[in-house]
Amino acid sequence: MIDSSGAMILTIFLMVVYSGQSISIKARPTEFPNSIVYRWGSKVFRKSGDLEGSFMFANDDHQDLYLFEGSNWTIVKSMASFNSVCGSVGSFDSNYHPSIRQESMGWASDSGDLFLFGGYIPDGQKGYLNDLWKFRVETLEWGYLGGCQTSPSSEAACDGIYSSDANALPAGRKRAASWIGSNGLFYLFGGSSNNGWYNDLWVLRPSTSSWTWLGGSNTINQPSNTGWPGSREGMALWTLPDGSAYFFGGYGTKEDRSAGGLAEMWSHSTMGWKKIAMNPVKSPHVREGASTWVGSHDGRLYLFGGIDRDLPADEAYLSDFWGFNLETANWTLSLLLDGPDWPSARSYAPAWVDEDGGLALASGDTGTQLAMSDAWRFGVTESTIASITVSEYSQLEIKLKIQVTTRVEGSFNLKGVVNVKRDNTPIGSCQLIEGKCEIVVPFAACYQLTANYDGDSHYEPSSVTFLCNAVSPLLDIVVSQAKNGDSIFAMGVVPFSRNYTDGNASVVLVEDGNHLGTCYIRNKKCNVSSNLPLGLHNIFATYTHPGTQVGACMA
């Protein structure tokens, strides 16, 4: 702009962006305590969106309770005896504990206390239980809150009470879905026992330990209808921060009332049940016992593995990895691999989200008696230097803004260092904070630079070459003479690399689409004389040179 005194107000915006290619999910082996083996179906307690303080109640011949904080598991409560030990209902003691069981359900309250419900004990008179336990984290004490701890006959299920009064109680079961709603209440859906599969929905009030039957049938083996999912067990479950829950698959009653694997997807919220329409070709096939995570980076629903009992035994266990976009309602198969750099096929593997948003997985069932003590971390291990922006510069130095991203937009907790070099000579570095940093480099060095991201414990290195002469070489536009009807503009050129004094290099001035004049660079300068009245003007100057990109600025 030019005011009546001929003063110049100059604004320059310069940016070059390098877009990365699509990036795949990768898996890395990680450490897990040696004492944790064959923990398939273990219950992991975690609050939605909480990346710390996950608890795991072990299964099979153990009922130890583990705490995951940061990147370490520790035993917080070890229980040696097989049978449960308890006093009166509602009493707590350091010697009390539940019996050993498999595939139980549970919740973590707002106070951090843990609730454990039911499960299956394949021994003698144990069967399918509907007992409720609470673990006080502060005092490390278990307390028994009700329900039957021993089935009425071998391998049978404890009876449920389908009533509307305070005596209501779900039947004994395993492999049900359990989650926490936005109201802080505990929800339980489906599951199975020796009787068959359930599609009943229950809510537990943690303050009173009382159950309410919300709907679904009190009769087993029900197929889905338009407003309610059918009977099933082992469905994949995701819980969102708003308390809504999503379900996929499971094993149970199909539409023709036969038993088999399912590939339906449902959601539950305060509005009730909703069946999710999916592309049958581009979605996971039937399965139960898949491991699941809600991505802290992008909110996607992730799913790994599981078992398809309808397949031959040597093909039934799965190792595919899927992501579901809630906005588009589309599934994406991220990778389908097997081998030393990918977890083996498995089902009912405990899963949790670590402090950096990685998707952690341990142990699982493979259909063999071999103990599994491996652990894995899924993550977007590749990275991309997505953009380098020149935000400020002078004759002495240039400030670069650098952003490193992963597959997800905006990065999450992306750490590490970016080093900038010219011809393998270091000229500066900056420390990333959530994927961004700034660095000032000498002006004279800014021709062709290489920015290298060194990576961190979760992301692999990446690099990109940055050409400074991809930015406008116009440094300045001044009014050397201004009077009514006659203004002379003098353009200065930044000598980024080669000699820009060649007569083929030109500057064109335009205002509102009207050509004001053109001049050719001589000795890094040129003049344009234009017939302009006094006042404010928005002038666009464009520089071109053979073999270089076009640069421009506003005046």
Salt bridges, closest charged atoms under 4 A:
ASP61 OD1 - HIS62 NE2 3.27
ASP64 OD2 - HIS62 ND1 3.84
GLU103 OE2 - ARG175 NE 2.69
ASP113 OD2 - LYS134 NZ 3.84
ASP131 OD1 - ARG101 NH1 2.83
ASP200 OD1 - ARG173 NH1 2.77
GLU233 OE1 - LYS174 NZ 3.12
GLU233 OE1 - ARG175 NH1 3.61
GLU233 OE2 - ARG309 NH2 2.95
GLU264 OE1 - ARG232 NH2 2.55
GLU264 OE2 - LYS275 NZ 3.74
GLU288 OE1 - ARG175 NH1 3.23
GLU288 OE2 - ARG309 NE 2.42
ASP298 OD2 - ARG300 NH1 3.09
ASP298 OD2 - ARG407 NH2 3.80
ASP308 OD2 - HIS285 ND1 3.62
ASP320 OD2 - ARG287 NH2 2.78
ASP354 OD2 - ARG377 NE 2.68
ASP356 OD1 - LYS415 NZ 3.87
ASP356 OD2 - HIS458 NE2 2.88
ASP374 OD2 - ARG346 NH2 2.64
GLU382 OE2 - LYS26 NZ 3.29
GLU438 OE1 - LYS399 NZ 3.81
GLU438 OE2 - LYS401 NZ 3.71
GLU460 OE1 - LYS26 NZ 3.60
GLU460 OE2 - ARG28 NH2 3.93
GLU511 OE2 - HIS537 ND1 2.95
